[in-house]
Amino acid sequence: MDTDVVVCGAGVAGLAAACALGRLGLEVTLLDKRPSQPPLWKGEVLQPGSLDSLHAWDVLGRLEARRAVRLNRLVARTAGGQELMAMDFAVLGCERPWMLAHDYSTILECMAESLGPRVRLHRGVLVKDLSRDAEGRIRGVRAVTDGTALDIRAGLVVAADGMSSRLRKLAGIDAGPVAYDHRLLSFELPGTLPVDDEVSAHATDRGLVMVYPLPDARIRVYVQVRTDELRRATPAELRRWCERLLGQVPALAPIAKLLEGNLERHQLIPVWCYRAPSLVRPGIVLLGEAAHVVHPLAAQGMNTSIGDAEALAARLAAVDLADGAAVDGALRGYENDRMSKIRAVHTMSHNAARMMTSTSLGGRVLGRRLMRGTARSSRLNYLTTYNMSGFGMRPLGRIDRLVQLGVLPDLRARSFTAPPVPGRLAGSAPQVRRESRDNGEKS
């Protein structure tokens, strides 16, 4: 066996898996087809529930040293800026009650710098196929780099190769990503916001408009657009579009000049959602966007990927990777536990997206009513904040929905006591000392 684990894909999921598994003492080979990471304006906000893991992996300090921005609140607002509902993470009482924002590429760089001595990262390596033994169990990958074929044997293959995952298809797991009926137009502006410690998500007649600060005096703006709204738009058409936007969303007035002067700095981002029907096959496990994608509004993508890695490491902590049956048993346990959590995150993210992105009259009215109803109940506001934080999921029931709608009073609010927030993600893996195959030294 060439390596204990081969991880395919060096995005957040792959890097998180390498960080978590490498700290078990496993030898991890991490492959990515790209020679370098292209700049993408996505995945910039880390929820509180991920910060303990990043701290344990020595990533958090690197991000803070590079001036990552702490965001204390996620606030839903009207187009004019009035507050509909606020999720203040201070109510959680956890050690790090804030979100953290930085460029996606910087987050990846800090994770790559923290991989540890048991992980080997190789870029520019394209994984072409899976290799199997005589019984059909996956035992590694076949790859190519600079025209040279590689055959890497491993006790476990981790498919973290994104939404269009080649390995997912090769493993025989079908998944059909579904596109939302809108896209997000992302702008990067130089400057600062009047309120610099929150994500402001505006529910407007045109859909979602989201604003938050980035390091080094920069501002990120997301604007919901129809899939064909700005296709092949000329600079003049983009300026007219901006004028309409500013009229529709008065809350953007403080940054109107910045937006008008930086219209050319934008990216158009498709928005997808899906969950793979299975996470594992003998010898392989799907992590991150290879397994699930949610709407970016709730900032759950990176955080769920980090949770995947933690949960997988917890299952493998006491497993001999040379024992295929034991590995596959651990993978089944991982799937049984993780599928329900992924499903809950998926449902929460989709419901939040529907409240904020609906452009129909009925959808807009219902969404605002639900948000105002949540804000009126300290209990529901806490639960919503907890669910968003990434520490776990306490889904709201039918009675809670009626309370949100104002049909019923919240009779449980007076007796409600906020439950303790865990210090680390549930299922966090301990560090385990293993024998090195190379020289018998303790890792």
KEZAMAR-544915 format. One record per residue (C-alpha): residue in three letters; x, y, z. Coordinates in nm, 2 decimals. Layout:
<recs>
[rec ALA, [X, Y, Z]]
...
</recs>
This chain:
<recs>
[rec MET, [0.00, 0.00, 0.00]]
[rec ASP, [0.15, 0.33, -0.11]]
[rec THR, [-0.03, 0.54, 0.14]]
[rec ASP, [-0.29, 0.51, 0.41]]
[rec VAL, [-0.53, 0.75, 0.25]]
[rec VAL, [-0.55, 0.93, -0.08]]
[rec VAL, [-0.75, 1.25, -0.08]]
[rec CYS, [-0.86, 1.37, -0.43]]
[rec GLY, [-0.93, 1.74, -0.44]]
[rec ALA, [-0.75, 2.02, -0.24]]
[rec GLY, [-1.05, 2.25, -0.18]]
[rec VAL, [-1.18, 2.30, 0.18]]
[rec ALA, [-1.32, 1.95, 0.21]]
[rec GLY, [-1.00, 1.78, 0.09]]
[rec LEU, [-0.77, 2.00, 0.29]]
[rec ALA, [-0.99, 1.95, 0.60]]
[rec ALA, [-0.98, 1.57, 0.55]]
[rec ALA, [-0.60, 1.58, 0.52]]
[rec CYS, [-0.57, 1.80, 0.83]]
[rec ALA, [-0.79, 1.57, 1.04]]
[rec LEU, [-0.66, 1.24, 0.91]]
[rec GLY, [-0.30, 1.34, 0.92]]
[rec ARG, [-0.34, 1.43, 1.28]]
[rec LEU, [-0.44, 1.07, 1.35]]
[rec GLY, [-0.09, 0.97, 1.24]]
[rec LEU, [-0.21, 0.84, 0.90]]
[rec GLU, [0.00, 0.89, 0.59]]
[rec VAL, [-0.22, 1.10, 0.36]]
[rec THR, [-0.15, 1.18, -0.01]]
[rec LEU, [-0.35, 1.48, -0.12]]
[rec LEU, [-0.39, 1.53, -0.50]]
[rec ASP, [-0.54, 1.82, -0.69]]
[rec LYS, [-0.56, 1.86, -1.07]]
[rec ARG, [-0.50, 2.23, -1.06]]
[rec PRO, [-0.14, 2.37, -1.04]]
[rec SER, [-0.28, 2.66, -0.84]]
[rec GLN, [-0.61, 2.78, -0.70]]
[rec PRO, [-0.79, 3.02, -0.92]]
[rec PRO, [-0.95, 3.33, -0.74]]
[rec LEU, [-1.31, 3.26, -0.66]]
[rec TRP, [-1.55, 3.49, -0.48]]
[rec LYS, [-1.72, 3.23, -0.27]]
[rec GLY, [-1.69, 3.04, 0.05]]
[rec GLU, [-1.56, 3.34, 0.24]]
[rec VAL, [-1.75, 3.30, 0.57]]
[rec LEU, [-1.67, 3.04, 0.84]]
[rec GLN, [-1.93, 2.98, 1.10]]
[rec PRO, [-1.85, 2.96, 1.48]]
[rec GLY, [-1.89, 2.58, 1.48]]
[rec SER, [-1.59, 2.54, 1.25]]
[rec LEU, [-1.35, 2.76, 1.44]]
[rec ASP, [-1.26, 2.51, 1.71]]
[rec SER, [-1.16, 2.26, 1.44]]
[rec LEU, [-0.95, 2.52, 1.26]]
[rec HIS, [-0.79, 2.62, 1.59]]
[rec ALA, [-0.70, 2.25, 1.66]]
[rec TRP, [-0.54, 2.22, 1.31]]
[rec ASP, [-0.34, 2.55, 1.36]]
[rec VAL, [-0.54, 2.72, 1.08]]
[rec LEU, [-0.72, 2.97, 1.29]]
[rec GLY, [-0.41, 3.16, 1.40]]
[rec ARG, [-0.29, 3.18, 1.05]]
[rec LEU, [-0.62, 3.33, 0.93]]
[rec GLU, [-0.62, 3.58, 1.21]]
[rec ALA, [-0.26, 3.67, 1.14]]
[rec ARG, [-0.37, 3.76, 0.79]]
[rec ARG, [-0.64, 4.00, 0.93]]
[rec ALA, [-0.95, 3.78, 0.90]]
[rec VAL, [-1.26, 3.98, 0.99]]
[rec ARG, [-1.48, 3.88, 1.28]]
[rec LEU, [-1.85, 3.90, 1.21]]
[rec ASN, [-2.06, 3.90, 1.53]]
[rec ARG, [-2.41, 3.90, 1.37]]
[rec LEU, [-2.60, 3.77, 1.07]]
[rec VAL, [-2.89, 4.02, 1.01]]
[rec ALA, [-3.19, 3.99, 0.78]]
[rec ARG, [-3.30, 4.33, 0.67]]
[rec THR, [-3.55, 4.50, 0.44]]
[rec ALA, [-3.45, 4.68, 0.12]]
[rec GLY, [-3.44, 5.00, 0.32]]
[rec GLY, [-3.22, 4.85, 0.59]]
[rec GLN, [-3.47, 4.79, 0.87]]
[rec GLU, [-3.40, 4.49, 1.08]]
[rec LEU, [-3.62, 4.19, 1.04]]
[rec MET, [-3.43, 3.93, 1.24]]
[rec ALA, [-3.08, 3.92, 1.39]]
[rec MET, [-2.87, 3.62, 1.48]]
[rec ASP, [-2.62, 3.74, 1.74]]
[rec PHE, [-2.37, 3.46, 1.81]]
[rec ALA, [-2.29, 3.60, 2.15]]
[rec VAL, [-2.61, 3.43, 2.28]]
[rec LEU, [-2.44, 3.09, 2.22]]
[rec GLY, [-2.19, 3.15, 2.50]]
[rec CYS, [-1.92, 2.96, 2.32]]
[rec GLU, [-1.55, 3.03, 2.32]]
[rec ARG, [-1.55, 3.19, 1.98]]
[rec PRO, [-1.90, 3.35, 1.92]]
[rec TRP, [-1.84, 3.50, 1.58]]
[rec MET, [-1.81, 3.42, 1.21]]
[rec LEU, [-1.48, 3.47, 1.04]]
[rec ALA, [-1.44, 3.62, 0.69]]
[rec HIS, [-1.15, 3.60, 0.45]]
[rec ASP, [-1.08, 3.53, 0.08]]
[rec TYR, [-1.15, 3.17, -0.02]]
[rec SER, [-0.80, 3.14, -0.16]]
[rec THR, [-0.65, 3.26, 0.17]]
[rec ILE, [-0.85, 3.01, 0.37]]
[rec LEU, [-0.72, 2.74, 0.14]]
[rec GLU, [-0.36, 2.87, 0.17]]
[rec CYS, [-0.38, 2.87, 0.55]]
[rec MET, [-0.52, 2.51, 0.56]]
[rec ALA, [-0.25, 2.39, 0.32]]
[rec GLU, [0.02, 2.55, 0.54]]
[rec SER, [-0.12, 2.36, 0.84]]
[rec LEU, [-0.13, 2.01, 0.69]]
[rec GLY, [0.15, 1.86, 0.90]]
[rec PRO, [0.43, 1.62, 0.83]]
[rec ARG, [0.21, 1.31, 0.76]]
[rec VAL, [0.05, 1.48, 0.45]]
[rec ARG, [0.20, 1.50, 0.11]]
[rec LEU, [0.03, 1.75, -0.13]]
[rec HIS, [0.08, 1.71, -0.50]]
[rec ARG, [-0.07, 1.96, -0.74]]
[rec GLY, [-0.12, 1.92, -1.12]]
[rec VAL, [-0.22, 1.56, -1.07]]
[rec LEU, [-0.54, 1.45, -1.25]]
[rec VAL, [-0.71, 1.14, -1.11]]
[rec LYS, [-0.85, 0.95, -1.40]]
[rec ASP, [-0.99, 0.63, -1.25]]
[rec LEU, [-1.03, 0.41, -0.94]]
[rec SER, [-0.84, 0.09, -0.90]]
[rec ARG, [-1.01, -0.22, -0.75]]
[rec ASP, [-0.90, -0.55, -0.61]]
[rec ALA, [-1.03, -0.89, -0.73]]
[rec GLU, [-1.34, -0.86, -0.51]]
[rec GLY, [-1.43, -0.52, -0.66]]
[rec ARG, [-1.33, -0.31, -0.35]]
[rec ILE, [-1.17, 0.02, -0.43]]
[rec ARG, [-0.80, 0.01, -0.34]]
[rec GLY, [-0.66, 0.33, -0.48]]
[rec VAL, [-0.66, 0.56, -0.78]]
[rec ARG, [-0.50, 0.59, -1.12]]
[rec ALA, [-0.37, 0.94, -1.21]]
[rec VAL, [-0.16, 1.13, -1.45]]
[rec THR, [0.08, 1.42, -1.41]]
[rec ASP, [0.29, 1.58, -1.68]]
[rec GLY, [0.20, 1.28, -1.91]]
[rec THR, [0.32, 1.03, -1.65]]
[rec ALA, [0.08, 0.76, -1.52]]
[rec LEU, [0.06, 0.70, -1.15]]
[rec ASP, [-0.10, 0.41, -0.97]]
[rec ILE, [-0.15, 0.49, -0.61]]
[rec ARG, [-0.27, 0.22, -0.37]]
[rec ALA, [-0.44, 0.32, -0.05]]
[rec GLY, [-0.65, 0.18, 0.23]]
[rec LEU, [-0.91, 0.45, 0.17]]
[rec VAL, [-1.00, 0.69, -0.11]]
[rec VAL, [-1.15, 1.03, -0.01]]
[rec ALA, [-1.34, 1.19, -0.30]]
[rec ALA, [-1.34, 1.56, -0.24]]
[rec ASP, [-1.33, 1.66, -0.60]]
[rec GLY, [-1.63, 1.90, -0.61]]
[rec MET, [-1.98, 1.91, -0.74]]
[rec SER, [-1.90, 1.75, -1.07]]
[rec SER, [-1.71, 1.48, -0.90]]
[rec ARG, [-1.55, 1.22, -1.14]]
[rec LEU, [-1.49, 0.98, -0.85]]
[rec ARG, [-1.85, 0.99, -0.74]]
[rec LYS, [-1.95, 0.87, -1.09]]
[rec LEU, [-1.68, 0.61, -1.10]]
[rec ALA, [-1.79, 0.48, -0.77]]
[rec GLY, [-2.14, 0.43, -0.91]]
[rec ILE, [-2.32, 0.70, -0.69]]
[rec ASP, [-2.57, 0.90, -0.89]]
[rec ALA, [-2.64, 1.26, -0.79]]
[rec GLY, [-2.83, 1.52, -0.99]]
[rec PRO, [-2.74, 1.88, -0.90]]
[rec VAL, [-3.05, 2.11, -0.92]]
[rec ALA, [-3.00, 2.48, -1.02]]
[rec TYR, [-3.19, 2.75, -0.84]]
[rec ASP, [-3.39, 2.98, -1.06]]
[rec HIS, [-3.14, 3.26, -1.00]]
[rec ARG, [-2.77, 3.34, -0.98]]
[rec LEU, [-2.56, 3.57, -0.76]]
[rec LEU, [-2.37, 3.86, -0.91]]
[rec SER, [-2.07, 3.91, -0.68]]
[rec PHE, [-1.89, 4.25, -0.65]]
[rec GLU, [-1.57, 4.34, -0.47]]
[rec LEU, [-1.55, 4.70, -0.36]]
[rec PRO, [-1.27, 4.90, -0.20]]
[rec GLY, [-1.39, 5.06, 0.12]]
[rec THR, [-1.55, 5.01, 0.46]]
[rec LEU, [-1.90, 4.97, 0.58]]
[rec PRO, [-2.08, 5.18, 0.84]]
[rec VAL, [-2.14, 4.86, 1.04]]
[rec ASP, [-1.83, 4.64, 1.00]]
[rec ASP, [-1.90, 4.34, 1.22]]
[rec GLU, [-2.20, 4.18, 1.05]]
[rec VAL, [-2.34, 4.01, 0.74]]
[rec SER, [-2.64, 4.20, 0.62]]
[rec ALA, [-2.88, 4.00, 0.41]]
[rec HIS, [-3.15, 4.22, 0.25]]
[rec ALA, [-3.48, 4.06, 0.15]]
[rec THR, [-3.59, 4.28, -0.14]]
[rec ASP, [-3.85, 4.27, -0.42]]
[rec ARG, [-3.58, 4.16, -0.66]]
[rec GLY, [-3.46, 3.89, -0.41]]
[rec LEU, [-3.14, 3.86, -0.20]]
[rec VAL, [-2.88, 4.14, -0.17]]
[rec MET, [-2.61, 4.05, 0.08]]
[rec VAL, [-2.32, 4.27, 0.21]]
[rec TYR, [-2.03, 4.21, 0.44]]
[rec PRO, [-1.67, 4.33, 0.50]]
[rec LEU, [-1.36, 4.16, 0.39]]
[rec PRO, [-1.00, 4.21, 0.52]]
[rec ASP, [-0.79, 4.50, 0.40]]
[rec ALA, [-1.08, 4.75, 0.37]]
[rec ARG, [-1.28, 4.56, 0.11]]
[rec ILE, [-1.65, 4.49, 0.08]]
[rec ARG, [-1.83, 4.19, -0.07]]
[rec VAL, [-2.17, 4.25, -0.23]]
[rec TYR, [-2.40, 3.97, -0.37]]
[rec VAL, [-2.70, 4.06, -0.57]]
[rec GLN, [-2.96, 3.80, -0.69]]
[rec VAL, [-3.02, 3.81, -1.06]]
[rec ARG, [-3.23, 3.60, -1.30]]
[rec THR, [-3.03, 3.34, -1.49]]
[rec ASP, [-3.05, 3.54, -1.81]]
[rec GLU, [-3.07, 3.89, -1.66]]
[rec LEU, [-2.71, 4.01, -1.74]]
[rec ARG, [-2.61, 3.77, -2.01]]
[rec ARG, [-2.37, 3.95, -2.25]]
[rec ALA, [-2.45, 4.29, -2.08]]
[rec THR, [-2.26, 4.58, -2.22]]
[rec PRO, [-2.09, 4.84, -1.98]]
[rec ALA, [-2.38, 5.08, -2.05]]
[rec GLU, [-2.64, 4.81, -1.97]]
[rec LEU, [-2.46, 4.72, -1.65]]
[rec ARG, [-2.46, 5.09, -1.54]]
[rec ARG, [-2.84, 5.11, -1.61]]
[rec TRP, [-2.89, 4.79, -1.41]]
[rec CYS, [-2.69, 4.94, -1.12]]
[rec GLU, [-2.91, 5.25, -1.12]]
[rec ARG, [-3.22, 5.03, -1.09]]
[rec LEU, [-3.06, 4.83, -0.82]]
[rec LEU, [-2.98, 5.14, -0.61]]
[rec GLY, [-3.34, 5.26, -0.65]]
[rec GLN, [-3.48, 4.92, -0.54]]
[rec VAL, [-3.25, 4.88, -0.24]]
[rec PRO, [-3.21, 5.21, -0.06]]
[rec ALA, [-2.99, 5.04, 0.21]]
[rec LEU, [-2.71, 5.04, -0.05]]
[rec ALA, [-2.68, 5.42, -0.04]]
[rec PRO, [-2.37, 5.43, 0.18]]
[rec ILE, [-2.18, 5.23, -0.08]]
[rec ALA, [-2.36, 5.35, -0.40]]
[rec LYS, [-2.06, 5.54, -0.53]]
[rec LEU, [-1.82, 5.25, -0.46]]
[rec LEU, [-2.06, 5.01, -0.65]]
[rec GLU, [-2.10, 5.25, -0.94]]
[rec GLY, [-1.72, 5.29, -0.97]]
[rec ASN, [-1.64, 4.92, -0.96]]
[rec LEU, [-1.90, 4.75, -1.17]]
[rec GLU, [-1.64, 4.58, -1.38]]
[rec ARG, [-1.51, 4.39, -1.07]]
[rec HIS, [-1.77, 4.12, -1.06]]
[rec GLN, [-1.83, 3.74, -1.10]]
[rec LEU, [-2.15, 3.57, -1.19]]
[rec ILE, [-2.20, 3.26, -0.97]]
[rec PRO, [-2.45, 2.98, -1.05]]
[rec VAL, [-2.64, 2.85, -0.74]]
[rec TRP, [-2.70, 2.48, -0.70]]
[rec CYS, [-2.83, 2.24, -0.44]]
[rec TYR, [-2.82, 1.86, -0.41]]
[rec ARG, [-2.74, 1.57, -0.17]]
[rec ALA, [-2.59, 1.25, -0.29]]
[rec PRO, [-2.81, 0.95, -0.21]]
[rec SER, [-2.51, 0.77, -0.05]]
[rec LEU, [-2.17, 0.88, 0.09]]
[rec VAL, [-1.97, 0.56, 0.07]]
[rec ARG, [-1.89, 0.25, -0.13]]
[rec PRO, [-1.63, -0.01, -0.02]]
[rec GLY, [-1.30, 0.17, 0.00]]
[rec ILE, [-1.43, 0.52, -0.09]]
[rec VAL, [-1.61, 0.81, 0.09]]
[rec LEU, [-1.75, 1.14, -0.05]]
[rec LEU, [-1.68, 1.46, 0.13]]
[rec GLY, [-1.78, 1.82, 0.08]]
[rec GLU, [-1.93, 1.93, -0.25]]
[rec ALA, [-1.88, 1.58, -0.40]]
[rec ALA, [-2.16, 1.48, -0.15]]
[rec HIS, [-2.37, 1.79, -0.09]]
[rec VAL, [-2.42, 2.15, -0.21]]
[rec VAL, [-2.64, 2.41, -0.05]]
[rec HIS, [-2.74, 2.77, -0.13]]
[rec PRO, [-2.46, 3.00, -0.01]]
[rec LEU, [-2.69, 3.24, 0.18]]
[rec ALA, [-2.66, 3.05, 0.51]]
[rec ALA, [-2.28, 3.00, 0.47]]
[rec GLN, [-2.30, 2.63, 0.54]]
[rec GLY, [-2.09, 2.49, 0.25]]
[rec MET, [-1.74, 2.51, 0.39]]
[rec ASN, [-1.86, 2.45, 0.75]]
[rec THR, [-2.04, 2.13, 0.66]]
[rec SER, [-1.73, 2.01, 0.47]]
[rec ILE, [-1.51, 2.07, 0.78]]
[rec GLY, [-1.77, 1.88, 0.98]]
[rec ASP, [-1.75, 1.59, 0.73]]
[rec ALA, [-1.38, 1.57, 0.79]]
[rec GLU, [-1.40, 1.58, 1.17]]
[rec ALA, [-1.67, 1.31, 1.17]]
[rec LEU, [-1.48, 1.08, 0.93]]
[rec ALA, [-1.16, 1.11, 1.14]]
[rec ALA, [-1.36, 1.02, 1.46]]
[rec ARG, [-1.48, 0.70, 1.29]]
[rec LEU, [-1.13, 0.61, 1.17]]
[rec ALA, [-0.94, 0.70, 1.48]]
[rec ALA, [-0.91, 0.34, 1.60]]
[rec VAL, [-0.92, 0.16, 1.27]]
[rec ASP, [-0.64, -0.02, 1.10]]
[rec LEU, [-0.64, 0.11, 0.74]]
[rec ALA, [-0.49, -0.22, 0.61]]
[rec ASP, [-0.81, -0.40, 0.73]]
[rec GLY, [-1.05, -0.33, 0.45]]
[rec ALA, [-1.35, -0.48, 0.63]]
[rec ALA, [-1.29, -0.26, 0.94]]
[rec VAL, [-1.25, 0.05, 0.72]]
[rec ASP, [-1.58, -0.03, 0.54]]
[rec GLY, [-1.76, -0.08, 0.87]]
[rec ALA, [-1.63, 0.26, 0.98]]
[rec LEU, [-1.75, 0.42, 0.66]]
[rec ARG, [-2.10, 0.27, 0.70]]
[rec GLY, [-2.11, 0.41, 1.05]]
[rec TYR, [-2.00, 0.75, 0.92]]
[rec GLU, [-2.27, 0.75, 0.65]]
[rec ASN, [-2.54, 0.64, 0.90]]
[rec ASP, [-2.45, 0.93, 1.13]]
[rec ARG, [-2.36, 1.20, 0.88]]
[rec MET, [-2.65, 1.16, 0.63]]
[rec SER, [-2.91, 1.29, 0.89]]
[rec LYS, [-2.69, 1.59, 0.97]]
[rec ILE, [-2.64, 1.68, 0.60]]
[rec ARG, [-3.01, 1.64, 0.54]]
[rec ALA, [-3.09, 1.88, 0.83]]
[rec VAL, [-2.83, 2.14, 0.71]]
[rec HIS, [-2.97, 2.11, 0.35]]
[rec THR, [-3.33, 2.17, 0.47]]
[rec MET, [-3.23, 2.46, 0.69]]
[rec SER, [-3.03, 2.62, 0.41]]
[rec HIS, [-3.30, 2.57, 0.16]]
[rec ASN, [-3.57, 2.72, 0.38]]
[rec ALA, [-3.36, 3.02, 0.46]]
[rec ALA, [-3.29, 3.07, 0.09]]
[rec ARG, [-3.66, 3.05, 0.01]]
[rec MET, [-3.74, 3.32, 0.27]]
[rec MET, [-3.48, 3.56, 0.13]]
[rec THR, [-3.48, 3.49, -0.24]]
[rec SER, [-3.85, 3.46, -0.33]]
[rec THR, [-3.96, 3.73, -0.58]]
[rec SER, [-4.33, 3.64, -0.57]]
[rec LEU, [-4.57, 3.85, -0.37]]
[rec GLY, [-4.68, 3.56, -0.16]]
[rec GLY, [-4.33, 3.43, -0.10]]
[rec ARG, [-4.20, 3.78, 0.00]]
[rec VAL, [-4.49, 3.83, 0.25]]
[rec LEU, [-4.45, 3.49, 0.40]]
[rec GLY, [-4.08, 3.51, 0.43]]
[rec ARG, [-4.09, 3.85, 0.61]]
[rec ARG, [-4.37, 3.72, 0.85]]
[rec LEU, [-4.16, 3.42, 0.94]]
[rec MET, [-3.85, 3.63, 1.01]]
[rec ARG, [-4.04, 3.88, 1.22]]
[rec GLY, [-4.21, 3.60, 1.41]]
[rec THR, [-3.87, 3.44, 1.48]]
[rec ALA, [-3.73, 3.77, 1.61]]
[rec ARG, [-4.03, 3.81, 1.86]]
[rec SER, [-3.94, 3.48, 2.03]]
[rec SER, [-3.61, 3.47, 2.22]]
[rec ARG, [-3.64, 3.08, 2.21]]
[rec LEU, [-3.68, 3.06, 1.83]]
[rec ASN, [-3.42, 3.32, 1.78]]
[rec TYR, [-3.17, 3.12, 1.98]]
[rec LEU, [-3.25, 2.80, 1.80]]
[rec THR, [-3.22, 2.96, 1.46]]
[rec THR, [-2.88, 3.11, 1.56]]
[rec TYR, [-2.76, 2.78, 1.70]]
[rec ASN, [-2.87, 2.60, 1.38]]
[rec MET, [-2.69, 2.86, 1.17]]
[rec SER, [-2.37, 2.84, 1.38]]
[rec GLY, [-2.26, 2.49, 1.27]]
[rec PHE, [-2.24, 2.34, 1.62]]
[rec GLY, [-2.54, 2.12, 1.55]]
[rec MET, [-2.90, 2.12, 1.44]]
[rec ARG, [-3.22, 2.15, 1.65]]
[rec PRO, [-3.49, 2.16, 1.38]]
[rec LEU, [-3.80, 2.37, 1.43]]
[rec GLY, [-4.13, 2.17, 1.45]]
[rec ARG, [-4.48, 2.24, 1.33]]
[rec ILE, [-4.57, 2.43, 1.65]]
[rec ASP, [-4.26, 2.65, 1.61]]
[rec ARG, [-4.38, 2.74, 1.25]]
[rec LEU, [-4.72, 2.84, 1.39]]
[rec VAL, [-4.54, 3.06, 1.65]]
[rec GLN, [-4.33, 3.22, 1.37]]
[rec LEU, [-4.65, 3.29, 1.17]]
[rec GLY, [-4.81, 3.45, 1.48]]
[rec VAL, [-5.09, 3.20, 1.49]]
[rec LEU, [-4.98, 3.07, 1.84]]
[rec PRO, [-4.80, 3.24, 2.13]]
[rec ASP, [-4.47, 3.09, 2.23]]
[rec LEU, [-4.57, 2.93, 2.55]]
[rec ARG, [-4.23, 2.75, 2.59]]
[rec ALA, [-4.03, 3.08, 2.58]]
[rec ARG, [-4.06, 3.15, 2.95]]
[rec SER, [-3.93, 2.81, 3.06]]
[rec PHE, [-3.67, 2.78, 2.78]]
[rec THR, [-3.31, 2.75, 2.89]]
[rec ALA, [-3.04, 2.77, 2.63]]
[rec PRO, [-2.86, 2.43, 2.62]]
[rec PRO, [-2.48, 2.43, 2.64]]
[rec VAL, [-2.28, 2.46, 2.32]]
[rec PRO, [-2.01, 2.20, 2.27]]
[rec GLY, [-1.65, 2.31, 2.28]]
[rec ARG, [-1.58, 2.12, 1.95]]
[rec LEU, [-1.78, 1.98, 1.67]]
[rec ALA, [-1.98, 1.67, 1.78]]
[rec GLY, [-1.78, 1.37, 1.68]]
[rec SER, [-1.44, 1.55, 1.69]]
[rec ALA, [-1.16, 1.31, 1.65]]
[rec PRO, [-0.89, 1.27, 1.91]]
[rec GLN, [-0.53, 1.26, 1.80]]
[rec VAL, [-0.40, 0.90, 1.79]]
[rec ARG, [-0.04, 0.78, 1.79]]
[rec ARG, [0.03, 0.53, 1.52]]
[rec GLU, [0.33, 0.32, 1.41]]
[rec SER, [0.50, 0.46, 1.10]]
[rec ARG, [0.52, 0.20, 0.83]]
[rec ASP, [0.85, 0.34, 0.72]]
[rec ASN, [1.08, 0.32, 1.02]]
[rec GLY, [0.87, 0.20, 1.32]]
[rec GLU, [0.89, 0.54, 1.49]]
[rec LYS, [0.60, 0.68, 1.68]]
[rec SER, [0.42, 0.95, 1.49]]
</recs>
